[in-house]
Amino acid sequence: RAGASGPAGATTPAPSESSAADHGSLRVRAPSTALISLNGRRLGKGTLLTDTLTEGRYMVSALLPSIDGCPSVRDSARVTVRAADTANVTLRPRPCGWLSLDGQPRGARFVVRTTDGARQAQGSIPSTHPLPMPVGTYQLLISAPNCADFIGDLTIKPARMSRERIRLICRS
């Protein structure tokens, strides 16, 4: 239709082709349970497409339900939307679980590293509080003076406690 009838037979013009061309689209890919926000305004959950954005820069975020203190529960990106174009963004927030470390000797130092070697956490044994950790597989290194080092893998699962009890072999 070219237009719609208004009061007293007046005609409202149909949107012009140029107004549609002034808008761009944003496609967001994220986990199905992630809440998607654009410049702080909630849009929906999971993967979505919006095609009513004016040209400009936007902050898009994905937030997962997770435990308190989870450092990876939100992922954000700044995107530029251009008229008559689609900007694509993939966000990968991750839920968390907890890590609790105990063992001997007291005061031994630990380091938790990601599979690519980045340091995720460090401290001493026993850990005073469970540590919130992003879901995934990690390498755990525990060391103390006059003791053989321990190196092992650990897996953190969503909203679950991973309890590790390690006893180092030490010289008397």
LOLO-589330 format. One line per field, with one value per residue: residue number from 1; residue in one letter; z, x, y of N, C-alpha, C, O, CB in turn. Coordinates in steps of 0.1 Angstrom, whole numbers, plus 2048, in hexadecimal, padded with zeros to 3 digits. Atoms other than C-alpha are relative to their C-alpha. Glycine has a CB too. Example, Ala and Ser with C-alpha at 12.3 -4.5 7.8 and 13.67 -1.06 7.14 Angstrom:
// residues 2
num <- 1	2
residuo <- A	S
nw <- 800	800
nu <- 809	7F7
nv <- 7F4	7F5
caw <- 84E	847
cau <- 87B	889
cav <- 7D3	7F5
cw <- 800	808
cu <- 809	7F8
cv <- 80C	80B
ow <- 807	809
ou <- 813	7FD
ov <- 80C	816
cbw <- 80C	7F2
cbu <- 7F6	804
cbv <- 800	805
// end
This chain:
// residues 172
num <- 1	2	3	4	5	6	7	8	9	10	11	12	13	14	15	16	17	18	19	20	21	22	23	24	25	26	27	28	29	30	31	32	33	34	35	36	37	38	39	40	41	42	43	44	45	46	47	48	49	50	51	52	53	54	55	56	57	58	59	60	61	62	63	64	65	66	67	68	69	70	71	72	73	74	75	76	77	78	79	80	81	82	83	84	85	86	87	88	89	90	91	92	93	94	95	96	97	98	99	100	101	102	103	104	105	106	107	108	109	110	111	112	113	114	115	116	117	118	119	120	121	122	123	124	125	126	127	128	129	130	131	132	133	134	135	136	137	138	139	140	141	142	143	144	145	146	147	148	149	150	151	152	153	154	155	156	157	158	159	160	161	162	163	164	165	166	167	168	169	170	171	172
residuo <- R	A	G	A	S	G	P	A	G	A	T	T	P	A	P	S	E	S	S	A	A	D	H	G	S	L	R	V	R	A	P	S	T	A	L	I	S	L	N	G	R	R	L	G	K	G	T	L	L	T	D	T	L	T	E	G	R	Y	M	V	S	A	L	L	P	S	I	D	G	C	P	S	V	R	D	S	A	R	V	T	V	R	A	A	D	T	A	N	V	T	L	R	P	R	P	C	G	W	L	S	L	D	G	Q	P	R	G	A	R	F	V	V	R	T	T	D	G	A	R	Q	A	Q	G	S	I	P	S	T	H	P	L	P	M	P	V	G	T	Y	Q	L	L	I	S	A	P	N	C	A	D	F	I	G	D	L	T	I	K	P	A	R	M	S	R	E	R	I	R	L	I	C	R	S
nw <- 800	801	7F5	7F8	7FE	7F3	7FD	80A	80D	803	803	7FA	80A	7FC	7FD	80D	801	7FA	7F2	7FE	803	7F5	7F5	802	7F8	7F7	7FD	7F4	7FD	7F2	7FA	800	7F4	7FE	801	809	7FE	80A	7F9	7F3	801	803	80D	801	7FC	80A	80D	804	80B	800	80D	7FE	7FA	808	801	7F4	7F8	7F5	7F7	7FF	7F5	7FE	7F2	7FC	7F2	7FA	7F2	7FD	801	80C	809	80E	803	80A	80B	807	80C	806	80E	808	809	80C	807	80A	7FE	7F4	7F7	7F9	7F5	7F8	7F1	7FA	7F1	7FA	7F2	7F7	7F4	7F5	7FD	7F2	7FF	7F3	801	7F7	7F4	7FF	806	80D	80A	80C	80C	809	80E	80B	809	808	7F8	7F9	7F1	7FD	7F2	7F9	7F1	7F8	7FB	806	805	7F5	805	80E	80A	80C	80C	80C	804	80A	7FB	7FC	7FA	7F3	7FC	7F1	7FC	7F3	7FE	7FC	804	80F	805	805	80C	804	806	7F8	808	7F9	806	7FC	7F2	7F8	7F8	803	7F4	803	7F4	805	7F6	807	7FA	7FC	7F8	7F2
nu <- 808	7F9	803	80B	80A	801	80C	807	7FC	7F2	7F7	7F3	7F6	7F8	7F2	7F8	7F5	7F4	800	7FB	7F2	7F8	7FE	7F7	804	7F7	802	7F9	7FF	7FC	807	80F	804	7FA	808	7F9	803	7FA	7FE	806	80F	802	806	805	7F7	7FA	7FD	80B	7FE	809	7FE	805	7F6	7FA	7F2	7F9	7F8	808	7FB	809	7FB	807	7FF	805	802	7F5	7FD	7FA	7F1	7FB	7F9	802	80F	804	7F7	805	7F8	804	802	804	80B	801	80D	802	7F6	802	7F4	801	7F7	802	7FC	7FE	7FF	7FF	804	7F5	801	7F6	7F5	7FC	7F4	7FB	7F5	7F4	800	807	7F8	7FC	805	807	804	80A	7FE	809	7FA	7F6	7F6	803	803	80E	801	7F5	801	7F9	808	80D	807	809	80E	801	7FE	808	7F8	807	801	7F6	7F5	7F4	7F4	7FD	7F2	7FE	7F2	7FB	7F2	7FC	80B	802	80C	80B	806	80B	80B	80C	80C	80A	80E	809	806	7FC	7F4	7F5	7F8	7F3	7F8	7F2	7F6	7F3	7F6	7F5	7F5	801
nv <- 7F4	7F3	7F9	804	7F6	7FA	7F9	7F8	803	7FB	80B	7FF	806	80C	7FC	7FF	809	7FA	802	80E	801	7FA	809	80B	80C	806	80E	804	80F	802	80B	7FE	7FA	7F3	7F4	7F7	7F2	7F6	7F4	802	803	80E	803	80D	80A	809	7FA	7F7	7F7	7F4	7F8	7F3	7F7	7F5	801	7FC	80A	806	80A	80C	808	80C	803	80D	802	808	7FE	7F3	7FE	807	7F6	802	801	7F6	7FD	7F4	7FB	7F3	803	7F5	803	7F8	801	80A	80A	808	803	80D	802	80C	7FE	80D	801	80E	801	804	809	7FC	808	800	807	803	809	7FF	7F8	7F3	7F5	803	7F6	806	7F8	806	7FB	805	809	7F8	7FB	7F3	802	7FD	7FE	804	7FE	80A	80B	803	7F4	7FC	800	805	7F6	801	802	803	80D	804	809	7F8	807	7FC	802	7FE	801	7FC	803	80E	80A	802	7F9	807	7FA	809	7F9	7FF	7FC	7F8	802	7F5	800	80C	7FF	80A	801	806	802	804	801	800	808	7F7	805	7FD
caw <- 800	7F8	817	832	837	854	863	84A	82D	82F	823	838	821	823	831	816	809	816	83A	838	829	847	85E	863	873	890	893	8B5	8BB	8E0	8F6	8F6	91B	918	91D	900	906	8EE	8FE	91F	912	912	8F0	8F6	8FC	8E7	8C2	8B4	897	899	879	887	891	885	87A	897	8B2	8CB	8E9	8E8	906	90E	933	940	960	977	999	9AB	9A4	982	96D	94C	94E	937	915	903	8E2	8D2	8AF	893	880	85D	849	833	841	85C	878	887	8A9	8BD	8E3	8F8	91D	933	953	971	98C	9AB	9B3	9D6	9DE	9FC	A03	A13	A1A	A26	A14	9F4	9D6	9B9	996	980	95A	93C	921	90E	92C	939	95F	96B	991	9AB	9D1	9ED	9FC	A0C	9F7	A11	9FB	9DC	9BD	9A2	981	95D	951	93F	943	954	95F	984	991	9B7	9C5	9E6	9F1	9F5	9E4	9C2	9AD	9A5	982	978	965	974	965	971	96A	96B	98F	99D	9B7	9AC	9CB	9C7	9E4	9DC	9F3	9E6	9EC	A00	A0F	A34
cau <- 800	80B	7FB	7E1	7C1	7BF	7A4	78B	79A	7BD	7DA	7F9	817	828	84B	863	87E	898	88C	891	8B3	8BD	8BB	8D3	8D0	8E2	8E5	8F0	8FB	8FC	8F2	8CC	8CA	8DE	8CB	8D4	8D6	8DD	8EB	8DD	8B9	8AE	8A6	8A0	8B2	8CA	8D0	8BC	8B9	8AD	8A9	89E	8BE	8CA	8EE	906	91B	90A	914	905	908	8FE	8F8	8F4	8E4	900	90F	919	93C	93E	958	94C	926	925	934	931	93C	93A	92B	926	905	903	8E4	8D8	8F1	8F2	90C	913	921	926	927	934	92C	933	923	938	93D	953	975	97E	9A2	9B0	9CF	9F1	A07	9F4	9FF	A08	A03	9EB	9E6	9C9	9D0	9B9	9C1	9D4	9E9	9D8	9D7	9B3	9B9	9D4	9D8	9E2	9D4	9BB	9A6	992	973	968	974	95B	969	95D	951	96D	98C	9AB	9CE	9D5	9F8	A00	A22	A34	A58	A69	A4B	A45	A2D	A0B	9FD	9DB	9BC	99B	978	960	93B	91F	913	926	941	962	974	999	9AD	9D3	9EE	A11	A2E	A48	A6A	A6C
cav <- 800	823	831	82D	83F	857	86D	87D	86A	879	863	85C	856	834	835	840	829	841	83D	817	81D	833	815	7F9	7D6	7C5	7A0	793	76F	765	747	741	74B	76B	78C	7A3	7C9	7E6	805	7F8	7F1	7CD	7BF	79A	779	764	76A	787	79F	7C3	7D8	7F9	809	82B	82E	830	81F	808	7F4	7D1	7BA	796	78D	769	75F	752	752	772	77F	76D	781	773	775	794	799	7BA	7CA	7EC	7E9	802	800	80E	816	7FA	7E2	7C7	7C7	7A5	79E	77E	780	764	769	74B	740	737	71D	71D	710	706	6FC	6EB	6D6	6D3	6E5	703	722	710	728	720	72D	725	729	727	70E	72A	732	752	755	753	751	74E	74D	736	716	713	72B	740	742	72F	741	749	73C	73C	71B	708	6F2	700	6F6	6F7	6FC	6F9	6FF	703	705	6E2	6D1	6C2	6D7	6CB	6D1	6C4	6CD	6D8	6DE	6F9	6F2	70B	713	6F5	6F3	6E3	6D8	6D0	6C2	6BF	6B2	6BB	6A3	6B6	6B0	6AE
cw <- 800	80D	808	802	80E	802	7F3	7F2	7FC	7FE	807	7F7	806	803	7F3	800	807	80F	804	7FE	80B	80C	7FD	809	809	803	80B	802	80E	805	801	80E	804	7FD	7F7	803	7F6	807	80E	800	7FC	7F3	800	805	7F4	7F3	7FB	7F5	802	7F4	800	805	7F7	800	80D	807	80B	808	802	80A	801	80F	803	80F	806	80E	803	7FF	7F3	7F7	7F1	7FC	7F6	7F5	7F8	7F4	7FB	7F1	7F9	7F6	7F5	7F9	7F5	800	80D	807	807	80B	807	80E	806	80F	805	80E	808	80A	80A	801	80E	801	80E	7FE	80A	7F6	800	7FB	7F3	7F6	7F4	7F6	7F8	7F2	7F7	7F7	7F7	809	808	80E	803	80F	807	80F	808	806	80F	7FA	80B	7FC	7F2	7F6	7F5	7F3	7F4	7FD	7F6	807	802	804	80E	804	80F	803	80E	801	805	7FD	7F1	7FC	7FC	7F4	7FB	7F9	809	7F6	809	7F8	805	80E	808	807	7FC	80C	7FD	80E	7FC	80C	7F8	807	803	807	80E	805
cu <- 808	7FE	7F5	7F7	800	7F3	7FB	806	80E	809	80D	80A	807	80E	808	80B	80C	800	805	80F	809	802	809	7FB	80C	7FC	809	7FF	805	7F9	7F1	7FB	805	7F6	808	7FC	808	800	7F8	7F1	7FF	7F9	7F9	80B	806	803	7F4	805	7F7	804	7FB	809	805	80F	806	807	7F7	808	7F6	806	7F7	803	7FA	7FC	80B	801	805	80F	806	806	7FC	7F2	7FB	80B	7FA	809	7FA	7FF	7FC	7F5	800	7F3	801	80A	7FD	80E	7FE	80A	7FC	805	800	801	800	7FB	80C	7FC	80A	80B	804	80D	804	80B	80B	80C	7F8	809	806	7F9	7FA	7FE	7F7	802	7F6	808	80B	80A	7FE	7FD	7F2	7FF	80D	7FE	807	7F5	7FF	7FA	7F5	7F1	800	802	7F6	809	7F8	800	80B	80A	80C	80B	802	80E	801	80E	803	80F	803	7F5	800	7F3	7F5	7FB	7F5	7F5	7F4	7F5	7F6	7F3	7F7	7F9	803	80D	80A	809	80D	808	80E	80A	80E	80A	80C	80B	7FF	80A
cv <- 80C	808	7FA	80B	805	806	808	7FD	804	7F4	802	7F9	7F4	805	800	7F6	805	7FE	7F2	7FF	807	7F7	7F5	7F5	7FC	7F2	7FC	7F1	7FF	7F3	803	806	80D	80B	80A	80E	808	80D	800	7FD	7F2	7FE	7F2	7F6	7F8	808	808	809	80C	808	80E	80A	80B	7FE	805	7F5	7FC	7F7	7F5	7F7	7F3	7FC	7F2	800	7F7	804	80E	800	7FA	80B	7FF	7FF	80A	801	80C	804	80D	7FD	80D	7FB	80A	7FE	7F5	7F5	7F9	7FE	7F3	800	7F3	803	7F3	801	7F2	800	7FC	7F5	805	7F6	801	7F7	7FE	7F6	803	803	80D	80B	7FD	80A	7F8	80A	7F8	807	7FB	7F7	807	806	80D	7FD	804	803	7FC	803	7F6	7F7	801	80D	804	7FF	7F9	80B	7FE	7FF	7FE	7F1	7FC	7F6	809	7F7	806	7FD	804	7FE	805	7FD	7F2	7F6	7FF	807	7F7	807	7F6	809	800	805	807	7FE	80B	7FE	7F4	803	7F6	801	7F8	800	7FA	7FF	7FF	7F6	809	7F9	803	80A
ow <- 806	810	803	803	817	7FB	7EC	7EA	7F1	804	806	7F3	812	7FD	7EA	80B	80C	815	80E	805	80C	815	7F1	811	806	807	80A	802	812	7FE	804	80E	80E	7F3	7FB	803	7F1	80A	811	80A	7F2	7F0	7F9	80C	7E9	7F3	7FC	7F3	804	7F0	7F6	80B	7EB	808	813	802	811	804	807	80A	7FE	813	800	817	7FF	814	7F9	802	7F2	7F3	7EA	7F0	7F0	7F8	7F6	7F3	7FC	7EB	7FF	7EE	7F7	7F9	7EE	7F6	815	801	80C	80A	808	80F	804	815	7FE	816	803	80C	809	7FD	813	7FD	816	7F4	813	7EB	7F5	7FE	7ED	7F9	7F0	7F8	7F5	7F2	7F8	7F9	7F2	803	810	811	800	813	801	812	803	807	815	800	80F	804	7EB	7F7	7EF	7F2	7F5	7FF	7ED	812	7FA	807	80F	802	813	7FF	813	7FB	80D	803	7EA	803	7F8	7F4	7F9	7FA	811	7ED	813	7EC	810	810	811	802	7FC	80E	7F8	814	7F7	814	7F1	814	7FA	80D	811	811
ou <- 813	807	7EF	7FB	800	7EA	803	807	812	806	813	808	809	813	806	810	815	80B	80B	816	815	80A	80A	7F2	818	7F1	816	7F4	80F	7F0	7ED	7F0	802	7EF	813	7F0	813	7F6	7F2	7EB	805	7EF	7EF	814	7FF	805	7E9	811	7EB	810	7F8	805	807	815	802	808	7F0	812	7EB	813	7EB	80F	7EE	802	80F	7F9	80B	815	812	7FF	7FF	7EE	7F1	817	7EE	815	7EE	808	7F5	7F8	800	7ED	80B	80D	7F6	817	7F3	815	7F1	811	7F8	80C	7FB	7FF	817	7F0	80F	80A	806	80D	803	80C	80A	80C	7F6	815	80C	7EE	7FE	7FD	7FA	800	7F1	814	814	813	806	7F6	7EE	7F7	815	7F5	811	7E9	80A	7FD	7EE	7E9	80A	7FC	7F5	812	7ED	80A	80E	808	810	809	802	812	7FC	814	7FB	814	7FB	7F5	804	7E9	7F8	7F9	7F8	7F5	7F2	7F8	7F3	7F3	7F9	7F3	7FB	815	807	810	80C	80A	80E	80B	810	809	812	809	7F9	80A
ov <- 80D	810	7F1	817	7FD	803	80E	806	802	7E9	80D	7EE	7F3	80F	7F7	7F1	7FD	7FD	7F0	7F8	805	7FB	7F1	7F6	7FF	7F0	7FD	7EC	804	7EE	80E	80C	813	80B	80D	811	805	813	80A	7FB	7ED	805	7F0	7FA	7F7	814	803	80B	80A	80A	814	814	809	7F7	80E	7EA	804	7F1	7F7	7F4	7F3	7FC	7F0	807	7ED	80B	814	7F6	7F9	814	808	7FB	808	800	80C	800	80F	7F8	816	7F1	816	7F4	7F4	7EE	7FD	7F9	7F1	804	7EF	807	7EA	7FE	7E9	809	7F9	7F2	810	7EB	80D	7EC	807	7EF	80B	7FE	812	80B	806	80E	7EE	816	7EC	813	7EF	7F6	801	80E	811	7F3	810	80B	7F4	80B	7F0	7FA	803	818	7FB	7FD	7FA	816	7F3	807	7F7	7EB	804	7F2	811	7EB	812	7F1	80F	7F3	80E	7F4	7EC	7EB	808	807	7EB	814	7EA	815	7F7	80D	802	800	810	7F3	7F1	80C	7EA	80B	7ED	80A	7EE	809	7F5	7F5	80F	7EE	80E	80D
cbw <- 80C	7F4	7FD	80E	7FC	803	80C	803	7F6	80C	7F1	80E	7FC	7F5	80A	7FF	7F2	7FD	806	7F7	7F3	805	805	803	7F7	80D	7F3	80D	7F6	808	80D	7FE	80C	7F7	80E	7F1	80E	7F3	7F8	808	7F5	80B	7F5	7F2	809	7FD	7F6	80B	7F2	80D	7F5	808	805	805	7F4	80A	805	7FA	80E	7F2	80E	7F7	809	7FD	803	7F8	805	80F	80C	7F9	802	7FB	80D	807	7F6	80A	7F5	802	7FE	7F8	807	7F6	7F9	7F2	801	7FC	80A	7F6	80A	7F9	807	7FA	806	7FF	802	808	7FB	80D	7F7	80A	7F8	80A	7F2	808	804	80F	80A	7FC	7FB	804	7F9	805	7FC	7F8	7F8	7F7	7F9	7F9	808	7FD	806	7FB	804	80C	7FB	80A	7F2	805	7FF	7FE	7FB	7FF	802	7F4	7F9	7FB	7F6	80C	7F7	80A	7F8	808	7F6	80C	80A	80F	805	7FD	7F4	80B	7F4	80C	7F2	80D	7F9	801	803	7F6	7FE	7F7	80F	7F2	80C	7F5	80B	7F5	80A	7FF	7F6	80A	7FA	808
cbu <- 7F7	7FC	7FE	805	7F2	80C	800	802	7F7	806	802	800	80A	800	807	806	803	801	7F2	7F9	803	7F8	7F2	80E	7FC	802	802	7FB	809	7FC	806	7FA	803	80C	7FC	7FE	804	7F8	7FB	801	7FA	7F8	80A	7FB	7F9	7F8	804	7FA	7FE	803	7FA	7F3	80C	7FC	806	7F7	80D	7F4	804	7FE	800	804	7FA	80A	7F2	80D	80A	7FC	806	7F5	80E	807	7F9	7FE	802	800	800	80A	7F5	80C	7F2	80C	7FD	800	80F	7FA	803	804	7FE	808	7F6	80C	7F4	80E	7F4	805	802	7F9	80C	7F5	80C	7F5	805	802	80F	7FB	80B	7FE	80B	7F3	80E	7F1	80E	7FB	7F6	7F9	80C	7F4	80A	7F8	7F4	80D	7F1	807	804	7F6	7F9	804	7FA	7F3	80F	7F6	80A	805	7F2	807	803	7FC	80C	7F6	80A	7F6	809	7F8	807	803	7F2	7FE	804	7F4	80B	7FA	7FC	801	7FA	804	7FA	7F5	7F1	801	7FE	808	7F9	808	7F9	805	7FE	806	804	7FA	80E	801
cbv <- 800	808	80F	7FA	7FC	80A	809	80F	805	809	7FE	7F9	80A	7F5	7F6	80E	7FC	80F	803	7F6	807	80C	7FB	803	7F5	809	7F6	808	7F8	80C	7FC	7F3	7F6	802	806	7FC	805	800	80C	80D	80A	7F9	800	7FC	7F6	7F4	7F5	808	7FA	808	7F8	800	7F8	80E	808	807	806	7F9	806	7F9	807	7F4	80B	7F5	7F9	804	7F5	804	7FA	7F8	7FF	7F3	802	80D	7F3	80C	7F5	80C	7F5	806	7FF	7FE	80E	806	806	7F2	80C	7F4	80C	7F4	80A	7F9	808	7FA	7F6	80C	7F1	801	803	7FA	808	7FA	800	7F4	803	803	803	7F1	809	7F9	804	800	7FE	80C	7F8	80A	802	807	809	7F3	7F8	808	800	807	7F2	7FA	7FE	80D	80E	7F8	7FF	80C	7F4	808	7FD	80C	7F5	809	801	7F9	808	7F7	807	7F9	80A	800	805	7F0	809	7FE	802	7F9	7F9	808	7F4	80F	7F2	802	801	7F4	800	804	7FA	807	7F7	809	7F4	80E	7F4	80B	805	7F3
// end
